[in-house]
Amino acid sequence: MRIRIGQGIAFGLLMMTTAALAQSKPVAGEVAEGSLKGKTLTFVSYGGIYQDGQIAALKEFVDKSGVKLLSDGPTEISKLQAQVESGNVTWDVVDTGDFPPYVYCGKLFQKLDFSKIDTSNIPEGQISECSVPAMNYGVVLMYNTEKYKDNPPKSWKDFFDVEKFPGSRALEGSGDLSGGMIEQALLAAGGSVENMTVADIDKAVEKVKSLGPDTIFWKTGADSQQLAESGEADMIAMWTGRAMTTVKNGAKYTPVWQDWLVVMDQMTIPMGVKDADAAYALINAYVGKSAQETLAKTTSYTPIHKDAKPQVDEVTAAFMTNTPDKLKLGYQQNIKFWVQNFEVANEKWNALMAGN
Amino acid sequence: MERADGGQLGPLPVAASATGSRDTGPAAAADDRWRWFRGQAFWLVAPALLLLVVCLGLPLAIVTLRSFSEPQWGWQNYVWFFGTPVNLTVLQRTFAISAWVTLVCVIAGYPYAYVMTVVGPKMRLVLILCVLVPFWVSGVVRTLAWVILLQDSGVINSVIRSLGLGPVKLIRTQTGVVIGMAQVLLPFMILPLYSVMKAIDLRLLQAARSLGASPARAFAQVYLPLSLPGVYAGAIIVFILALGFYITPALLGGPRSTMLSTLIQNQVLSLLNWGRGGAMGVVLLIATFILLALAAPLSRQPHKTGSRRQ
């Protein structure tokens, strides 16, 4: 009953504001002067430099709209679920990993009203029914240049070929599965990613197992960086941000951009937030050009505004993933498949992670 | 003997038995007051009890309930748990790692606690500080320090290599996890051991020696049995704490040292499957209870013989 009333109110609010906003189409990065005075928004993300950068990117929005912006985190879907189930949602805008807005669309996350967000400058294929991207990054193959002098690996296929390219491997084992990685393993095993089936996941998992018992599954970004800087693993699948930092720190590793895995964080609005319009205003400001440039400058993640040109140093620029040549080489996972098979895929991946 | 043992429990029973023998005169009023006070003494535990019920009992009840109620009522989550081989492997591994950690803690902690009882007060303070300082350092920081020590290019391996021996695989193995966990849990073994050992009258050993026992025999027949309650108390604390470890195995271990808490975390945080996560927690809890019930008679036996010899 409570939910139904909540939905009713939300719907009513939606109708009212749609009418009010019908005349003015939103422009990314813009917010009306003093429009959110006296209101409070809680923005939730993953903490650290990343969230600091996001808050910095939102400074203009805060100053202009007069909103009071609170910061919370880290994002945990289970906590959000508890809030939604108890009808007491205190998180207004939530930054999540790539899958949750697809898996819990309409359950934990609102279906977005795209008349309230200017999405015209967001790269293609990154918007879903319940989310817009928060930033882009990638997973690249980093290899030890001293180990593979004249015969460096050129693709994920080489990564999965321990006979032609002997040496230790490290890949992400931080919890959630990486669909793109499993697809690359499947391709390396001679499979096809067209019309993937659940049996294909087994095939891919077998391929990962074939890397041998010394394969390292790193748990955190810092962990992966440590592996490169100490030379523990000869080939490492790494997040671009961490890869960049290791290069800056002098590790003798270099990236392979062929089929780098496209990854993104998502901006979402939970079900049952008290003021959805304020949340929309935040997201609309966040996807603006100057906000995205600030974000890129402070975090080194790739902006999601097509025209954003952040002032960054050479190494950071080399790891930005939105240049035309990199976009050409990027590999987009089959999100639909992984969302449909979320549970079974996780079970198989977790069994691998648990040494079975 | 029995009386003296009872007396050690606290002042209240002593007072009661002392007044119980006199039932006339002005002492009767005091006796009444005592009885009243003893009746009310229960309330002294109320704050702690309340905290336990609200912060432990209630959440535990909810978790147990959800393990039966989600997604539908029934045993499905338990059927799933015992029908999935990886769960059983990890459950068994969780107990095995905890047992190893406990063993390492006993072996490392016993002599340490003994030394603490025989050195001078200044040295004792140093030894206690050595045990407590790690307590004040964040678990994550300590674990990361172990990463640096244990990794293939780490401190330990470079020492081994300089001795002309091959590198030893320490990080991402069960050995590495056991080493890291034992270091974190060692204080929980040393402190109960120390508190028991310092109460042992060392003159008993002298008596044994003067009666012709060899040092080894005096230790095995006098000191060891008297110190066993400390060993059991420490071992139980260490073992139970080890069962729930999460950060250390995640950072120092590889897939082959994943413990149950990691699987629970996966179910609840990644898959929002509170039912299965709850079932795993309940299974771990019950398995622990069963194990403790099996170990309980073991820990009671030496205590009795120990006090009889006293």
Interface residues (C-beta under 8 A of the other chain):
Chain A: E76 I77 S78 Q81 Y104 G173 G175 D176 P213 D214 I216 F217 K219 D223 Q226 S230 G231 E232 F342 E343 N346 E347 N350 A351 L352 M353 A354 G355 N356
Chain B: T84 P85 V86 T89 V90 V147 Q151 D152 S153 G154 K169 R172 A250 L251 G254 P255 R256 S257 T258 T262 L263 Q265 N266 V268 L269 S270 L271 L272 N273 W274
